[in-house]
Amino acid sequence: MHDFGNSYGKITEYTPPFWSTCLEKKPTHKINLAMTMTPVHRWQPRIMPQGLDLYIKRDDMTGSCLGGNKIRKLEFVFAEALKRGCGSYIKCGNAQSNECRAIALIAAQLNMDAYLLLRKNPRSLVSQTPSRGNFKIMEMCAAKMILFPENYDYETKIFPKTTIVADAIHAKTGKTCFIDGRMFHSTAIHGYLRVWDELLQQDSKVKIHGVAMRKDDKFFYDIIDDILRDVGLTHVKSRDVVDIIDGYQCTDSLEDTLRLCNEIASSTGVLCDPTYGGRAVKALRDEFIHNRHRFKGKRILYIHTGGIFSVFDHNLPPAKKDMKTCNWEDVEKNLMNFV
């Protein structure tokens, strides 16, 4: 399905799945960037309880540097930007944003300028912002980044600045700017409709559960309702489509979450980021133990949304207390204790 030939990075016509033809505002084109039909396989991290028949869909394998689920939506949104003749792309995020990292990479591939308005750590100066993880990749792609305090709200304090930046860019360079925001959700959802279509082809008919991270469940239900109305599904409500699991908004310390991510990696060889992936796995485990009734049976599919580069924004503690890294001269005389 992802044998692009000479079409990689090119705009191609898009035909939506037959079951989605009733939707309004369907995109007509996409850019071929993602390695799709990502595999599904059985997955059993040690942290999971007995009785759970767990599988994983590997959307962390949609690409290398472009890996993760965000590339699916960006195939459509960047196509829209190019159709409009835009030479610059503006997006808000945070300093370790997986999406902003993907945007910086795609913009460089397409010879566009990426302007990223990012939240950083409180009271940090530009010179103190750690150059690692996703932020490092954005720097390498020469994305132009404007930093804001971490407590700034996106909707009221950061996103309004995008039009000011766009006007300045146009005045100086003459380039038209594409501002990525909620107004393109009806386009972006087709990236995720393709995930659903893959699951149908992979014989996975599932009920959808999501885990609320930075906001409460109402925030996400309201966004989904807005999207449903925007694409003409006024008779459908978000709570009919998805079950959003609330109560996991950064409840654990970062160190605990990093240890969990290490435990998953050491027992399965799958990397999860500590911001979303690791916490989502913890939520799945806890809900299966304490609220098993919310799931339809014991066979559950976890969709890995990528984000592995944010792992490299932290100093991870050892996966095991007895894990050691030693020099040969220190271990040679007592190798049996080391192994």
Helices and strands as residue ranges (DSSP letters): E 11-13, G 18-20, E 29-31, E 40-42, E 53-58, G 59-61, H 70-83, E 88-94, H 98-109, E 113-119, G 126-128, H 133-140, E 144-148, I 154-158, H 161-173, E 177-179, G 182-184, H 185-201, E 208-211, H 217-230, H 238-241, E 242-245, H 254-268, H 277-290, G 292-294, E 299-304, G 308-313, H 328-331, G 332-334, H 335-338
